[in-house]
């Protein structure tokens, strides 16, 4: 079975994704990422020490 996909268009900037279920964010189900401008580096990997929490 193929996993579902999600495509979004984001403006350059810094973003956070986290699980909205009570307590899950504090258990590490969150991550931050940065989107660059046109011709820039694009998005960066999660911060060192940051959890991807399955995302």
VMD Tcl script that builds the backbone (N, CA, C; Angstrom):
set m [mol new atoms 165]
animate dup $m
set s [atomselect $m all]
$s set {name element resname resid chain x y z} {
  {N N UNK 1 A 0.845 -1.183 0.000}
  {CA C UNK 1 A 0.000 0.000 0.000}
  {C C UNK 1 A 0.886 1.241 0.000}
  {N N UNK 2 A 0.574 2.176 -0.857}
  {CA C UNK 2 A 1.356 3.399 -0.971}
  {C C UNK 2 A 0.925 4.409 0.100}
  {N N UNK 3 A 1.915 5.045 0.732}
  {CA C UNK 3 A 1.630 6.060 1.747}
  {C C UNK 3 A 1.020 7.298 1.095}
  {N N UNK 4 A 0.090 7.963 1.781}
  {CA C UNK 4 A -0.485 9.190 1.238}
  {C C UNK 4 A 0.578 10.291 1.175}
  {N N UNK 5 A 0.392 11.233 0.276}
  {CA C UNK 5 A 1.321 12.359 0.159}
  {C C UNK 5 A 0.574 13.669 0.351}
  {N N UNK 6 A 1.312 14.688 0.714}
  {CA C UNK 6 A 0.772 16.028 0.894}
  {C C UNK 6 A 1.736 16.989 0.224}
  {N N UNK 7 A 1.224 17.850 -0.617}
  {CA C UNK 7 A 2.044 18.867 -1.280}
  {C C UNK 7 A 1.546 20.236 -0.841}
  {N N UNK 8 A 2.475 21.080 -0.394}
  {CA C UNK 8 A 2.117 22.435 0.030}
  {C C UNK 8 A 3.053 23.432 -0.635}
  {N N UNK 9 A 2.595 24.667 -0.773}
  {CA C UNK 9 A 3.416 25.756 -1.272}
  {C C UNK 9 A 3.592 26.736 -0.119}
  {N N UNK 10 A 4.844 26.935 0.293}
  {CA C UNK 10 A 5.133 27.785 1.442}
  {C C UNK 10 A 5.975 28.981 1.028}
  {N N UNK 11 A 5.754 30.083 1.680}
  {CA C UNK 11 A 6.587 31.268 1.512}
  {C C UNK 11 A 7.905 31.025 2.235}
  {N N UNK 12 A 8.986 31.671 1.806}
  {CA C UNK 12 A 10.247 31.538 2.537}
  {C C UNK 12 A 10.058 31.910 4.003}
  {N N UNK 13 A 10.668 31.159 4.868}
  {CA C UNK 13 A 10.578 31.433 6.297}
  {C C UNK 13 A 10.850 30.190 7.113}
  {N N UNK 14 A 10.656 30.318 8.403}
  {CA C UNK 14 A 10.900 29.224 9.357}
  {C C UNK 14 A 9.548 28.685 9.801}
  {N N UNK 15 A 9.419 27.368 9.837}
  {CA C UNK 15 A 8.157 26.719 10.160}
  {C C UNK 15 A 8.348 25.623 11.207}
  {N N UNK 16 A 7.269 25.293 11.888}
  {CA C UNK 16 A 7.248 24.197 12.856}
  {C C UNK 16 A 6.085 23.288 12.499}
  {N N UNK 17 A 6.324 21.991 12.605}
  {CA C UNK 17 A 5.258 20.995 12.464}
  {C C UNK 17 A 5.238 20.216 13.771}
  {N N UNK 18 A 4.047 20.029 14.331}
  {CA C UNK 18 A 3.954 19.220 15.543}
  {C C UNK 18 A 2.637 18.458 15.578}
  {N N UNK 19 A 2.635 17.398 16.346}
  {CA C UNK 19 A 1.430 16.587 16.516}
  {C C UNK 19 A 0.483 17.321 17.467}
  {N N UNK 20 A -0.789 17.487 17.073}
  {CA C UNK 20 A -1.731 18.216 17.924}
  {C C UNK 20 A -2.347 17.383 19.050}
  {N N UNK 21 A -2.052 16.095 19.114}
  {CA C UNK 21 A -2.598 15.251 20.175}
  {C C UNK 21 A -1.963 15.661 21.504}
  {N N UNK 22 A -2.786 15.811 22.546}
  {CA C UNK 22 A -2.294 16.249 23.860}
  {C C UNK 22 A -1.057 15.462 24.292}
  {N N UNK 23 A 0.001 16.206 24.629}
  {CA C UNK 23 A 1.221 15.623 25.156}
  {C C UNK 23 A 2.206 15.124 24.111}
  {N N UNK 24 A 1.798 14.949 22.874}
  {CA C UNK 24 A 2.700 14.385 21.873}
  {C C UNK 24 A 3.826 15.344 21.499}
  {N N UNK 25 A 3.546 16.643 21.436}
  {CA C UNK 25 A 4.605 17.602 21.104}
  {C C UNK 25 A 5.707 17.553 22.149}
  {N N UNK 26 A 5.340 17.492 23.425}
  {CA C UNK 26 A 6.346 17.452 24.486}
  {C C UNK 26 A 7.099 16.126 24.504}
  {N N UNK 27 A 6.551 15.089 23.858}
  {CA C UNK 27 A 7.249 13.804 23.756}
  {C C UNK 27 A 8.167 13.772 22.540}
  {N N UNK 28 A 8.265 14.882 21.822}
  {CA C UNK 28 A 9.205 14.969 20.713}
  {C C UNK 28 A 8.591 14.854 19.344}
  {N N UNK 29 A 7.278 14.861 19.251}
  {CA C UNK 29 A 6.653 14.755 17.933}
  {C C UNK 29 A 6.512 16.142 17.318}
  {N N UNK 30 A 7.661 16.767 17.073}
  {CA C UNK 30 A 7.696 18.077 16.426}
  {C C UNK 30 A 9.018 18.253 15.700}
  {N N UNK 31 A 9.028 19.166 14.761}
  {CA C UNK 31 A 10.247 19.495 14.037}
  {C C UNK 31 A 10.137 20.915 13.500}
  {N N UNK 32 A 11.265 21.518 13.214}
  {CA C UNK 32 A 11.330 22.850 12.615}
  {C C UNK 32 A 12.053 22.729 11.289}
  {N N UNK 33 A 11.690 23.567 10.324}
  {CA C UNK 33 A 12.408 23.592 9.061}
  {C C UNK 33 A 12.345 24.988 8.477}
  {N N UNK 34 A 13.274 25.268 7.564}
  {CA C UNK 34 A 13.362 26.578 6.939}
  {C C UNK 34 A 13.206 26.418 5.437}
  {N N UNK 35 A 12.394 27.291 4.839}
  {CA C UNK 35 A 12.188 27.314 3.400}
  {C C UNK 35 A 12.925 28.532 2.865}
  {N N UNK 36 A 13.777 28.312 1.854}
  {CA C UNK 36 A 14.530 29.402 1.256}
  {C C UNK 36 A 13.739 30.050 0.128}
  {N N UNK 37 A 14.248 31.162 -0.377}
  {CA C UNK 37 A 13.608 31.860 -1.483}
  {C C UNK 37 A 13.934 31.215 -2.817}
  {N N UNK 38 A 13.362 31.744 -3.881}
  {CA C UNK 38 A 13.611 31.231 -5.226}
  {C C UNK 38 A 15.095 31.284 -5.526}
  {N N UNK 39 A 15.627 30.187 -6.012}
  {CA C UNK 39 A 17.053 30.126 -6.326}
  {C C UNK 39 A 17.909 29.893 -5.095}
  {N N UNK 40 A 17.254 29.793 -3.939}
  {CA C UNK 40 A 17.982 29.556 -2.698}
  {C C UNK 40 A 18.241 28.079 -2.496}
  {N N UNK 41 A 18.573 27.750 -1.290}
  {CA C UNK 41 A 18.932 26.372 -0.962}
  {C C UNK 41 A 17.713 25.481 -0.781}
  {N N UNK 42 A 16.513 26.039 -0.796}
  {CA C UNK 42 A 15.324 25.212 -0.575}
  {C C UNK 42 A 15.076 25.027 0.901}
  {N N UNK 43 A 14.707 23.829 1.301}
  {CA C UNK 43 A 14.439 23.587 2.712}
  {C C UNK 43 A 15.636 22.915 3.354}
  {N N UNK 44 A 15.750 23.069 4.656}
  {CA C UNK 44 A 16.865 22.470 5.367}
  {C C UNK 44 A 16.396 21.246 6.137}
  {N N UNK 45 A 17.359 20.450 6.546}
  {CA C UNK 45 A 17.062 19.283 7.371}
  {C C UNK 45 A 16.636 19.749 8.762}
  {N N UNK 46 A 15.979 18.878 9.537}
  {CA C UNK 46 A 15.616 19.254 10.903}
  {C C UNK 46 A 16.855 19.680 11.689}
  {N N UNK 47 A 16.649 20.532 12.661}
  {CA C UNK 47 A 17.738 21.039 13.474}
  {C C UNK 47 A 18.439 19.913 14.218}
  {N N UNK 48 A 19.762 20.059 14.440}
  {CA C UNK 48 A 20.464 19.047 15.231}
  {C C UNK 48 A 19.809 18.875 16.595}
  {N N UNK 49 A 19.626 17.658 16.992}
  {CA C UNK 49 A 18.988 17.389 18.284}
  {C C UNK 49 A 17.484 17.437 18.219}
  {N N UNK 50 A 16.926 17.890 17.107}
  {CA C UNK 50 A 15.481 17.958 16.950}
  {C C UNK 50 A 14.944 16.608 16.528}
  {N N UNK 51 A 13.730 16.340 16.877}
  {CA C UNK 51 A 13.102 15.081 16.503}
  {C C UNK 51 A 12.247 15.290 15.266}
  {N N UNK 52 A 12.201 14.284 14.427}
  {CA C UNK 52 A 11.276 14.342 13.315}
  {C C UNK 52 A 9.955 13.730 13.718}
  {N N UNK 53 A 9.899 13.053 14.845}
  {CA C UNK 53 A 8.638 12.548 15.379}
  {C C UNK 53 A 7.834 11.727 14.387}
  {N N UNK 54 A 8.491 11.104 13.440}
  {CA C UNK 54 A 7.767 10.299 12.483}
  {C C UNK 54 A 7.236 11.084 11.301}
  {N N UNK 55 A 7.532 12.371 11.241}
  {CA C UNK 55 A 7.066 13.198 10.137}
  {C C UNK 55 A 8.076 13.185 9.027}
}
mol reanalyze $m
mol bondsrecalc $m
mol representation Tube
mol addrep $m
